[in-house]
Amino acid sequence: MSLKTQIDGDIKKAMLAKNKEELEALRSIKSLILLAETEKGGSGDVSSDAENKLLMKAAKQRKESADIFSQQGRNDLAERELFQLEVISRYLPKQLSESEVADALKKIIAEVGAAGPQDMGKVMGTATKILAGQADGKLIAELVKKILAP
């Protein structure tokens, strides 16, 4: 089942349950998918990989917004962003734990033959492709730095 079909079904359920907050979050996800489908030069269909990238970007935006709102003392807005993040997270692939990411990075470093911090670019290029959708890029970069540190 495609993500769009799944979202449509969940929107109907949220409408029947009169759950406004969830409905708002689901509609924002659907609008992202529709925008990607109608983008200039787009074929009309969005691959599951592209859908995951859209969701990851939306989740990152919600998390950053919630952090900013919390710092400014706007907990009402922060809670709303965190709720939307929670809804978006349901549709994301399972995220790897920090130790699982570290293990995967050690294998990638061995494959690439990285010897030190100067090889971080090689490792990051391969790691972001392999771990796409499963781990945050910031976490990957931090762990690569830590592992390659002299």
Biotite code that builds the C-alpha atoms (Angstrom):
import biotite.structure as struc

atoms = struc.array([
    struc.Atom([0.000, 0.000, 0.000], chain_id="A", res_id=1, res_name="MET", atom_name="CA", element="C"),
    struc.Atom([1.382, 3.386, -0.952], chain_id="A", res_id=2, res_name="SER", atom_name="CA", element="C"),
    struc.Atom([1.927, 6.062, 1.650], chain_id="A", res_id=3, res_name="LEU", atom_name="CA", element="C"),
    struc.Atom([-0.631, 8.323, -0.024], chain_id="A", res_id=4, res_name="LYS", atom_name="CA", element="C"),
    struc.Atom([-3.328, 5.617, 0.164], chain_id="A", res_id=5, res_name="THR", atom_name="CA", element="C"),
    struc.Atom([-2.462, 4.921, 3.782], chain_id="A", res_id=6, res_name="GLN", atom_name="CA", element="C"),
    struc.Atom([-2.637, 8.648, 4.642], chain_id="A", res_id=7, res_name="ILE", atom_name="CA", element="C"),
    struc.Atom([-6.009, 8.981, 2.880], chain_id="A", res_id=8, res_name="ASP", atom_name="CA", element="C"),
    struc.Atom([-7.404, 6.110, 4.957], chain_id="A", res_id=9, res_name="GLY", atom_name="CA", element="C"),
    struc.Atom([-6.032, 7.608, 8.168], chain_id="A", res_id=10, res_name="ASP", atom_name="CA", element="C"),
    struc.Atom([-7.496, 11.021, 7.271], chain_id="A", res_id=11, res_name="ILE", atom_name="CA", element="C"),
    struc.Atom([-10.939, 9.402, 6.965], chain_id="A", res_id=12, res_name="LYS", atom_name="CA", element="C"),
    struc.Atom([-10.504, 7.716, 10.347], chain_id="A", res_id=13, res_name="LYS", atom_name="CA", element="C"),
    struc.Atom([-9.435, 10.997, 11.962], chain_id="A", res_id=14, res_name="ALA", atom_name="CA", element="C"),
    struc.Atom([-12.410, 12.798, 10.423], chain_id="A", res_id=15, res_name="MET", atom_name="CA", element="C"),
    struc.Atom([-14.819, 10.187, 11.754], chain_id="A", res_id=16, res_name="LEU", atom_name="CA", element="C"),
    struc.Atom([-13.198, 10.372, 15.187], chain_id="A", res_id=17, res_name="ALA", atom_name="CA", element="C"),
    struc.Atom([-13.310, 14.207, 15.021], chain_id="A", res_id=18, res_name="LYS", atom_name="CA", element="C"),
    struc.Atom([-9.635, 14.332, 15.961], chain_id="A", res_id=19, res_name="ASN", atom_name="CA", element="C"),
    struc.Atom([-8.667, 17.808, 14.726], chain_id="A", res_id=20, res_name="LYS", atom_name="CA", element="C"),
    struc.Atom([-4.997, 17.711, 15.722], chain_id="A", res_id=21, res_name="GLU", atom_name="CA", element="C"),
    struc.Atom([-4.315, 14.397, 14.024], chain_id="A", res_id=22, res_name="GLU", atom_name="CA", element="C"),
    struc.Atom([-6.318, 15.469, 10.988], chain_id="A", res_id=23, res_name="LEU", atom_name="CA", element="C"),
    struc.Atom([-4.195, 18.613, 10.665], chain_id="A", res_id=24, res_name="GLU", atom_name="CA", element="C"),
    struc.Atom([-0.958, 16.603, 10.848], chain_id="A", res_id=25, res_name="ALA", atom_name="CA", element="C"),
    struc.Atom([-2.163, 14.038, 8.311], chain_id="A", res_id=26, res_name="LEU", atom_name="CA", element="C"),
    struc.Atom([-3.287, 16.735, 5.902], chain_id="A", res_id=27, res_name="ARG", atom_name="CA", element="C"),
    struc.Atom([0.133, 18.386, 6.117], chain_id="A", res_id=28, res_name="SER", atom_name="CA", element="C"),
    struc.Atom([1.767, 15.072, 5.153], chain_id="A", res_id=29, res_name="ILE", atom_name="CA", element="C"),
    struc.Atom([-0.662, 14.615, 2.281], chain_id="A", res_id=30, res_name="LYS", atom_name="CA", element="C"),
    struc.Atom([0.017, 18.134, 1.030], chain_id="A", res_id=31, res_name="SER", atom_name="CA", element="C"),
    struc.Atom([3.768, 17.397, 0.990], chain_id="A", res_id=32, res_name="LEU", atom_name="CA", element="C"),
    struc.Atom([3.150, 14.321, -1.147], chain_id="A", res_id=33, res_name="ILE", atom_name="CA", element="C"),
    struc.Atom([0.792, 16.171, -3.498], chain_id="A", res_id=34, res_name="LEU", atom_name="CA", element="C"),
    struc.Atom([3.292, 18.999, -3.911], chain_id="A", res_id=35, res_name="LEU", atom_name="CA", element="C"),
    struc.Atom([6.023, 16.502, -4.750], chain_id="A", res_id=36, res_name="ALA", atom_name="CA", element="C"),
    struc.Atom([3.750, 14.814, -7.310], chain_id="A", res_id=37, res_name="GLU", atom_name="CA", element="C"),
    struc.Atom([2.906, 18.075, -9.070], chain_id="A", res_id=38, res_name="THR", atom_name="CA", element="C"),
    struc.Atom([6.402, 19.534, -8.948], chain_id="A", res_id=39, res_name="GLU", atom_name="CA", element="C"),
    struc.Atom([7.739, 20.922, -12.183], chain_id="A", res_id=40, res_name="LYS", atom_name="CA", element="C"),
    struc.Atom([9.214, 18.075, -14.175], chain_id="A", res_id=41, res_name="GLY", atom_name="CA", element="C"),
    struc.Atom([7.685, 15.492, -11.857], chain_id="A", res_id=42, res_name="GLY", atom_name="CA", element="C"),
    struc.Atom([6.195, 12.328, -13.322], chain_id="A", res_id=43, res_name="SER", atom_name="CA", element="C"),
    struc.Atom([3.156, 12.432, -11.048], chain_id="A", res_id=44, res_name="GLY", atom_name="CA", element="C"),
    struc.Atom([4.283, 9.483, -8.943], chain_id="A", res_id=45, res_name="ASP", atom_name="CA", element="C"),
    struc.Atom([6.552, 9.747, -5.942], chain_id="A", res_id=46, res_name="VAL", atom_name="CA", element="C"),
    struc.Atom([8.847, 6.841, -5.123], chain_id="A", res_id=47, res_name="SER", atom_name="CA", element="C"),
    struc.Atom([8.868, 5.399, -1.636], chain_id="A", res_id=48, res_name="SER", atom_name="CA", element="C"),
    struc.Atom([12.431, 6.688, -1.246], chain_id="A", res_id=49, res_name="ASP", atom_name="CA", element="C"),
    struc.Atom([11.275, 10.213, -2.102], chain_id="A", res_id=50, res_name="ALA", atom_name="CA", element="C"),
    struc.Atom([8.338, 9.835, 0.297], chain_id="A", res_id=51, res_name="GLU", atom_name="CA", element="C"),
    struc.Atom([10.761, 8.862, 3.080], chain_id="A", res_id=52, res_name="ASN", atom_name="CA", element="C"),
    struc.Atom([12.918, 11.905, 2.323], chain_id="A", res_id=53, res_name="LYS", atom_name="CA", element="C"),
    struc.Atom([9.835, 14.151, 2.491], chain_id="A", res_id=54, res_name="LEU", atom_name="CA", element="C"),
    struc.Atom([8.821, 12.657, 5.825], chain_id="A", res_id=55, res_name="LEU", atom_name="CA", element="C"),
    struc.Atom([12.342, 12.919, 7.247], chain_id="A", res_id=56, res_name="MET", atom_name="CA", element="C"),
    struc.Atom([12.506, 16.570, 6.238], chain_id="A", res_id=57, res_name="LYS", atom_name="CA", element="C"),
    struc.Atom([9.075, 17.277, 7.747], chain_id="A", res_id=58, res_name="ALA", atom_name="CA", element="C"),
    struc.Atom([10.027, 15.482, 10.974], chain_id="A", res_id=59, res_name="ALA", atom_name="CA", element="C"),
    struc.Atom([13.261, 17.459, 11.226], chain_id="A", res_id=60, res_name="LYS", atom_name="CA", element="C"),
    struc.Atom([11.378, 20.727, 10.698], chain_id="A", res_id=61, res_name="GLN", atom_name="CA", element="C"),
    struc.Atom([8.840, 19.853, 13.410], chain_id="A", res_id=62, res_name="ARG", atom_name="CA", element="C"),
    struc.Atom([11.596, 18.906, 15.853], chain_id="A", res_id=63, res_name="LYS", atom_name="CA", element="C"),
    struc.Atom([13.528, 22.132, 15.228], chain_id="A", res_id=64, res_name="GLU", atom_name="CA", element="C"),
    struc.Atom([10.357, 24.226, 15.517], chain_id="A", res_id=65, res_name="SER", atom_name="CA", element="C"),
    struc.Atom([9.437, 22.541, 18.793], chain_id="A", res_id=66, res_name="ALA", atom_name="CA", element="C"),
    struc.Atom([12.921, 23.248, 20.168], chain_id="A", res_id=67, res_name="ASP", atom_name="CA", element="C"),
    struc.Atom([12.686, 26.918, 19.202], chain_id="A", res_id=68, res_name="ILE", atom_name="CA", element="C"),
    struc.Atom([9.197, 27.275, 20.678], chain_id="A", res_id=69, res_name="PHE", atom_name="CA", element="C"),
    struc.Atom([10.341, 25.635, 23.916], chain_id="A", res_id=70, res_name="SER", atom_name="CA", element="C"),
    struc.Atom([13.316, 27.996, 24.189], chain_id="A", res_id=71, res_name="GLN", atom_name="CA", element="C"),
    struc.Atom([10.971, 30.949, 23.746], chain_id="A", res_id=72, res_name="GLN", atom_name="CA", element="C"),
    struc.Atom([8.564, 29.689, 26.399], chain_id="A", res_id=73, res_name="GLY", atom_name="CA", element="C"),
    struc.Atom([5.789, 28.897, 23.902], chain_id="A", res_id=74, res_name="ARG", atom_name="CA", element="C"),
    struc.Atom([4.985, 25.431, 25.211], chain_id="A", res_id=75, res_name="ASN", atom_name="CA", element="C"),
    struc.Atom([1.527, 25.450, 23.591], chain_id="A", res_id=76, res_name="ASP", atom_name="CA", element="C"),
    struc.Atom([3.088, 25.704, 20.135], chain_id="A", res_id=77, res_name="LEU", atom_name="CA", element="C"),
    struc.Atom([5.898, 23.305, 21.029], chain_id="A", res_id=78, res_name="ALA", atom_name="CA", element="C"),
    struc.Atom([3.372, 20.646, 22.087], chain_id="A", res_id=79, res_name="GLU", atom_name="CA", element="C"),
    struc.Atom([1.523, 21.051, 18.786], chain_id="A", res_id=80, res_name="ARG", atom_name="CA", element="C"),
    struc.Atom([4.752, 20.571, 16.808], chain_id="A", res_id=81, res_name="GLU", atom_name="CA", element="C"),
    struc.Atom([5.718, 17.540, 18.906], chain_id="A", res_id=82, res_name="LEU", atom_name="CA", element="C"),
    struc.Atom([2.288, 15.983, 18.308], chain_id="A", res_id=83, res_name="PHE", atom_name="CA", element="C"),
    struc.Atom([2.706, 16.478, 14.558], chain_id="A", res_id=84, res_name="GLN", atom_name="CA", element="C"),
    struc.Atom([6.192, 14.964, 14.815], chain_id="A", res_id=85, res_name="LEU", atom_name="CA", element="C"),
    struc.Atom([4.684, 11.938, 16.548], chain_id="A", res_id=86, res_name="GLU", atom_name="CA", element="C"),
    struc.Atom([2.131, 11.493, 13.742], chain_id="A", res_id=87, res_name="VAL", atom_name="CA", element="C"),
    struc.Atom([4.819, 11.843, 11.054], chain_id="A", res_id=88, res_name="ILE", atom_name="CA", element="C"),
    struc.Atom([7.033, 9.324, 12.883], chain_id="A", res_id=89, res_name="SER", atom_name="CA", element="C"),
    struc.Atom([4.369, 6.637, 12.446], chain_id="A", res_id=90, res_name="ARG", atom_name="CA", element="C"),
    struc.Atom([5.036, 6.621, 8.708], chain_id="A", res_id=91, res_name="TYR", atom_name="CA", element="C"),
    struc.Atom([8.831, 6.751, 8.869], chain_id="A", res_id=92, res_name="LEU", atom_name="CA", element="C"),
    struc.Atom([10.910, 3.585, 8.693], chain_id="A", res_id=93, res_name="PRO", atom_name="CA", element="C"),
    struc.Atom([12.199, 2.287, 12.011], chain_id="A", res_id=94, res_name="LYS", atom_name="CA", element="C"),
    struc.Atom([15.067, 4.464, 13.204], chain_id="A", res_id=95, res_name="GLN", atom_name="CA", element="C"),
    struc.Atom([18.268, 2.729, 14.241], chain_id="A", res_id=96, res_name="LEU", atom_name="CA", element="C"),
    struc.Atom([19.615, 3.199, 17.741], chain_id="A", res_id=97, res_name="SER", atom_name="CA", element="C"),
    struc.Atom([22.920, 4.998, 18.281], chain_id="A", res_id=98, res_name="GLU", atom_name="CA", element="C"),
    struc.Atom([24.767, 1.725, 18.883], chain_id="A", res_id=99, res_name="SER", atom_name="CA", element="C"),
    struc.Atom([23.287, 0.161, 15.716], chain_id="A", res_id=100, res_name="GLU", atom_name="CA", element="C"),
    struc.Atom([24.364, 3.208, 13.689], chain_id="A", res_id=101, res_name="VAL", atom_name="CA", element="C"),
    struc.Atom([27.859, 3.024, 15.221], chain_id="A", res_id=102, res_name="ALA", atom_name="CA", element="C"),
    struc.Atom([28.141, -0.666, 14.290], chain_id="A", res_id=103, res_name="ASP", atom_name="CA", element="C"),
    struc.Atom([27.028, 0.035, 10.720], chain_id="A", res_id=104, res_name="ALA", atom_name="CA", element="C"),
    struc.Atom([29.501, 2.920, 10.469], chain_id="A", res_id=105, res_name="LEU", atom_name="CA", element="C"),
    struc.Atom([32.392, 0.724, 11.631], chain_id="A", res_id=106, res_name="LYS", atom_name="CA", element="C"),
    struc.Atom([31.578, -1.728, 8.816], chain_id="A", res_id=107, res_name="LYS", atom_name="CA", element="C"),
    struc.Atom([31.376, 1.112, 6.285], chain_id="A", res_id=108, res_name="ILE", atom_name="CA", element="C"),
    struc.Atom([34.709, 2.549, 7.492], chain_id="A", res_id=109, res_name="ILE", atom_name="CA", element="C"),
    struc.Atom([36.307, -0.865, 7.062], chain_id="A", res_id=110, res_name="ALA", atom_name="CA", element="C"),
    struc.Atom([34.854, -1.236, 3.537], chain_id="A", res_id=111, res_name="GLU", atom_name="CA", element="C"),
    struc.Atom([35.952, 2.230, 2.448], chain_id="A", res_id=112, res_name="VAL", atom_name="CA", element="C"),
    struc.Atom([39.356, 1.848, 4.061], chain_id="A", res_id=113, res_name="GLY", atom_name="CA", element="C"),
    struc.Atom([39.189, 5.120, 5.989], chain_id="A", res_id=114, res_name="ALA", atom_name="CA", element="C"),
    struc.Atom([42.207, 5.749, 8.193], chain_id="A", res_id=115, res_name="ALA", atom_name="CA", element="C"),
    struc.Atom([41.500, 9.069, 9.873], chain_id="A", res_id=116, res_name="GLY", atom_name="CA", element="C"),
    struc.Atom([39.539, 12.324, 9.922], chain_id="A", res_id=117, res_name="PRO", atom_name="CA", element="C"),
    struc.Atom([40.768, 13.212, 6.417], chain_id="A", res_id=118, res_name="GLN", atom_name="CA", element="C"),
    struc.Atom([38.602, 10.340, 5.049], chain_id="A", res_id=119, res_name="ASP", atom_name="CA", element="C"),
    struc.Atom([35.369, 11.608, 6.599], chain_id="A", res_id=120, res_name="MET", atom_name="CA", element="C"),
    struc.Atom([33.974, 12.677, 3.202], chain_id="A", res_id=121, res_name="GLY", atom_name="CA", element="C"),
    struc.Atom([34.325, 9.178, 1.757], chain_id="A", res_id=122, res_name="LYS", atom_name="CA", element="C"),
    struc.Atom([32.667, 7.623, 4.783], chain_id="A", res_id=123, res_name="VAL", atom_name="CA", element="C"),
    struc.Atom([29.826, 10.168, 4.919], chain_id="A", res_id=124, res_name="MET", atom_name="CA", element="C"),
    struc.Atom([28.996, 9.722, 1.235], chain_id="A", res_id=125, res_name="GLY", atom_name="CA", element="C"),
    struc.Atom([28.601, 5.975, 1.596], chain_id="A", res_id=126, res_name="THR", atom_name="CA", element="C"),
    struc.Atom([26.982, 6.109, 5.037], chain_id="A", res_id=127, res_name="ALA", atom_name="CA", element="C"),
    struc.Atom([24.265, 8.590, 4.064], chain_id="A", res_id=128, res_name="THR", atom_name="CA", element="C"),
    struc.Atom([23.285, 6.375, 1.122], chain_id="A", res_id=129, res_name="LYS", atom_name="CA", element="C"),
    struc.Atom([23.221, 3.166, 3.140], chain_id="A", res_id=130, res_name="ILE", atom_name="CA", element="C"),
    struc.Atom([21.568, 4.601, 6.261], chain_id="A", res_id=131, res_name="LEU", atom_name="CA", element="C"),
    struc.Atom([19.129, 6.927, 4.436], chain_id="A", res_id=132, res_name="ALA", atom_name="CA", element="C"),
    struc.Atom([15.843, 7.102, 6.312], chain_id="A", res_id=133, res_name="GLY", atom_name="CA", element="C"),
    struc.Atom([17.142, 4.995, 9.164], chain_id="A", res_id=134, res_name="GLN", atom_name="CA", element="C"),
    struc.Atom([19.268, 7.558, 10.991], chain_id="A", res_id=135, res_name="ALA", atom_name="CA", element="C"),
    struc.Atom([19.582, 11.315, 11.259], chain_id="A", res_id=136, res_name="ASP", atom_name="CA", element="C"),
    struc.Atom([22.431, 12.840, 9.257], chain_id="A", res_id=137, res_name="GLY", atom_name="CA", element="C"),
    struc.Atom([23.609, 14.838, 12.254], chain_id="A", res_id=138, res_name="LYS", atom_name="CA", element="C"),
    struc.Atom([23.958, 11.672, 14.341], chain_id="A", res_id=139, res_name="LEU", atom_name="CA", element="C"),
    struc.Atom([25.838, 9.940, 11.525], chain_id="A", res_id=140, res_name="ILE", atom_name="CA", element="C"),
    struc.Atom([28.281, 12.851, 11.229], chain_id="A", res_id=141, res_name="ALA", atom_name="CA", element="C"),
    struc.Atom([28.903, 12.983, 14.993], chain_id="A", res_id=142, res_name="GLU", atom_name="CA", element="C"),
    struc.Atom([29.588, 9.248, 15.196], chain_id="A", res_id=143, res_name="LEU", atom_name="CA", element="C"),
    struc.Atom([31.868, 9.283, 12.131], chain_id="A", res_id=144, res_name="VAL", atom_name="CA", element="C"),
    struc.Atom([33.916, 12.095, 13.710], chain_id="A", res_id=145, res_name="LYS", atom_name="CA", element="C"),
    struc.Atom([34.145, 10.198, 16.972], chain_id="A", res_id=146, res_name="LYS", atom_name="CA", element="C"),
    struc.Atom([35.155, 6.913, 15.315], chain_id="A", res_id=147, res_name="ILE", atom_name="CA", element="C"),
    struc.Atom([37.731, 8.500, 12.975], chain_id="A", res_id=148, res_name="LEU", atom_name="CA", element="C"),
    struc.Atom([39.255, 10.718, 15.661], chain_id="A", res_id=149, res_name="ALA", atom_name="CA", element="C"),
    struc.Atom([42.972, 10.008, 16.190], chain_id="A", res_id=150, res_name="PRO", atom_name="CA", element="C"),
])
